[in-house]
């Protein structure tokens, strides 16, 4: 049972330390919007979304103001659009995406996720329509986000799909070249995609979910960093175990506050409350940074030896604190390291301390993967595919969600600086070493079989 006085005490203590509810995401099942013609699909889709989500922004703002914690993003997620596009073609996919964009704008939400396909074991004609339409969809809409699941613990890694995504990413970058390839920031390639993730661009509603549900993402890197600094200033001779305990306690408090807001929003909307995603998601705001936490933990240069161990400790402590606070934990729930969205990480990349290979190593112990990383626009598609395959392998072997959100910046070289604006932040273009050296591996194609650990039954 959530005690209001406990929550209010926590809010009062953390009010000035970048505590927010990063995202309230209303997820809707739209399978009943299928129809013989694209026009009918669009009409049904817009009607359902604008009816069910009409009050989302207003309710989030009111509940956030009530408790003094802002809801930074209000978002929608739908069941995978590939279901609606079965039997339809490329033009219908673009038509449906624009309908989603219109509906999201009418509701006043920031983004709508679920332009998705699950292809970890194979690609259906409807999946192919979704994938092939992405360059047009993501260049001709502003609020639509896409996700493609190309690997899973049980199915292995679909290398044919990954190879295709390498080419698609470059096409999206070229289609949004005037925005420095920003369309790619609205696409995530997953292994083991979660069905209840509230964060964009990977949010979608899974098959096992109810008709409508509210999922929330609570963020607080600034809160955690502040708590650690206060503990270090107050006490001497602390160990890493002591600092992990401080992270755990802070995560507990943040989760309790966030769940209260999420449950109240769900109740006012008359829908089920789903999950709290515990993820520490940074923003470009100074002080609201995972990199800053690592520095507080004694890693003076993020990317130096010890960085992976520090992020592992952080991730574990966040999970333990959040799980103790709530029985409704889901989504991704860990620590994000999106380079352009974290000022300290971006600075470390610019200084040459944090390289692509080290980021990949860090993703093996945290959530979620290679996120918001700008790469040279002339990176070969096979090399992009190989980078994706590496990250998918980490997810499949370790039975965790991993993801890739790479942004090939047209015309950019390593060291060039790109600014995507707002919460998407800015970062230097990172060097991709050994480009072209994986071509033969990628061209073999097929499916990398599921690992021995998948035989859990």
JODA-V859689 format. One record per helix or strand. SS is the DSSP state (h for helix, s for strand). FROM is the first residue (numbers start at 1). TO is the last residue. If there is no record, write none. Layout:
ss=SS from=FROM to=TO
ss=SS from=FROM to=TO
//
This chain:
ss=h from=4 to=14
ss=s from=20 to=28
ss=h from=31 to=33
ss=h from=38 to=52
ss=h from=56 to=67
ss=s from=71 to=79
ss=h from=81 to=84
ss=h from=90 to=107
ss=s from=111 to=118
ss=h from=125 to=140
ss=s from=144 to=152
ss=s from=156 to=158
ss=h from=159 to=175
ss=h from=177 to=179
ss=h from=182 to=186
ss=s from=187 to=191
ss=s from=205 to=205
ss=s from=212 to=219
ss=h from=221 to=234
ss=h from=240 to=269
ss=s from=272 to=277
ss=s from=280 to=280
ss=h from=290 to=296
ss=h from=307 to=325
ss=s from=329 to=329
ss=s from=335 to=335
ss=s from=338 to=338
ss=h from=343 to=350
ss=h from=356 to=363
ss=s from=370 to=376
ss=h from=381 to=398
ss=s from=402 to=409
ss=s from=417 to=419
ss=h from=422 to=424
ss=s from=426 to=428
ss=s from=430 to=430
ss=h from=439 to=444
ss=s from=447 to=448
ss=h from=452 to=454
//
